[in-house]
């Protein structure tokens, strides 16, 4: 079985603690497909992400929902109070480590 790697390039205002293993779409993993998704979301006063939208995804339609699942399964804590009440964008990159089977 291949290891999967999901890179998330977060702004310096963000600390993301993933509590569970990252989700990689089964069909994409079996077909050795790599790609990315850019998500847009808001940070209300509670500091938890909301109103998540897929801004861009490559290949189109493959990694958007997976990125949303990974963001929702994670605990996001915003260290900078200036982040609250604003929209943010983050890029999730999906890669497979090693050779595909």
C-alpha positions as CSV (number, residue, x, y, z in Angstrom):
1,X,0.0,0.0,0.0
2,X,1.3,3.5,-0.9
3,X,1.7,6.2,1.6
4,X,-0.2,9.4,0.9
5,X,1.0,12.9,1.6
6,X,-1.3,15.9,1.8
7,X,0.5,19.2,2.0
8,X,-1.4,22.2,3.3
9,X,0.3,25.6,2.8
10,X,-1.2,27.6,5.6
11,X,-0.8,31.3,6.2
12,X,1.3,32.2,9.3
13,X,-1.9,33.1,11.2
14,X,-3.0,29.5,11.2
15,X,-2.3,26.5,13.4
16,X,-3.9,23.3,12.1
17,X,-3.8,20.1,14.2
18,X,-4.9,17.0,12.3
19,X,-6.6,14.5,14.6
20,X,-7.1,11.7,12.1
21,X,-5.3,10.2,9.1
22,X,-5.7,12.4,6.0
23,X,-8.3,11.4,3.5
24,X,-7.2,10.7,-0.1
25,X,-9.9,9.8,-2.6
26,X,-9.8,6.0,-3.2
27,X,-10.2,6.2,-7.0
28,X,-7.5,8.8,-7.3
29,X,-5.1,6.7,-5.1
30,X,-5.8,3.5,-7.1
31,X,-5.2,5.4,-10.4
32,X,-2.0,7.1,-9.0
33,X,-3.6,10.6,-9.6
34,X,-2.0,13.6,-7.8
35,X,-3.3,17.1,-7.6
36,X,-4.5,19.9,-5.5
37,X,-7.5,21.9,-4.3
38,X,-7.7,25.5,-3.1
39,X,-10.4,26.1,-0.5
40,X,-11.9,29.4,0.6
41,X,-13.5,29.7,4.1
42,X,-14.5,32.1,6.8
43,X,-13.3,32.3,10.4
44,X,-16.2,33.4,12.6
45,X,-15.7,34.7,16.1
46,X,-15.5,31.1,17.5
47,X,-12.3,30.6,15.5
48,X,-13.6,27.4,13.7
49,X,-13.7,27.4,9.9
50,X,-17.1,27.7,8.2
51,X,-18.6,28.4,4.7
52,X,-16.0,26.3,3.0
53,X,-15.9,26.5,-0.8
54,X,-13.7,25.0,-3.5
55,X,-12.1,27.8,-5.5
56,X,-9.9,25.7,-7.7
57,X,-9.2,22.0,-8.1
58,X,-6.8,20.0,-10.4
59,X,-7.7,17.6,-11.8
60,X,-11.1,19.3,-11.8
61,X,-13.6,17.5,-9.6
62,X,-11.1,15.1,-8.0
63,X,-9.7,16.7,-4.9
64,X,-12.2,19.4,-3.8
65,X,-14.4,17.2,-1.6
66,X,-11.3,15.5,-0.2
67,X,-9.8,18.8,0.8
68,X,-13.1,19.8,2.5
69,X,-13.2,16.5,4.4
70,X,-9.6,17.0,5.5
71,X,-10.3,20.6,6.7
72,X,-13.5,19.5,8.5
73,X,-11.7,16.6,10.2
74,X,-9.0,19.0,11.5
75,X,-9.1,21.4,14.4
76,X,-8.2,24.9,13.3
77,X,-7.2,27.4,15.8
78,X,-6.4,31.0,14.7
79,X,-3.6,32.5,16.7
80,X,-4.1,36.0,15.2
81,X,-7.3,37.7,16.1
82,X,-7.1,39.7,12.9
83,X,-8.0,36.5,11.0
84,X,-11.5,36.4,12.6
85,X,-14.3,37.7,10.4
86,X,-12.4,37.4,7.2
87,X,-12.3,34.9,4.2
88,X,-9.1,32.9,3.8
89,X,-7.8,30.6,1.0
90,X,-5.6,27.6,1.6
91,X,-4.1,25.1,-0.9
92,X,-4.2,21.4,-0.2
93,X,-1.7,19.4,-2.3
94,X,-2.3,15.7,-2.7
95,X,0.8,13.5,-3.4
96,X,1.6,9.8,-3.3
97,X,4.9,8.9,-1.8
98,X,7.0,6.3,-3.6
99,X,6.0,4.5,-6.8
100,X,2.4,3.7,-7.6
101,X,1.3,0.1,-7.8
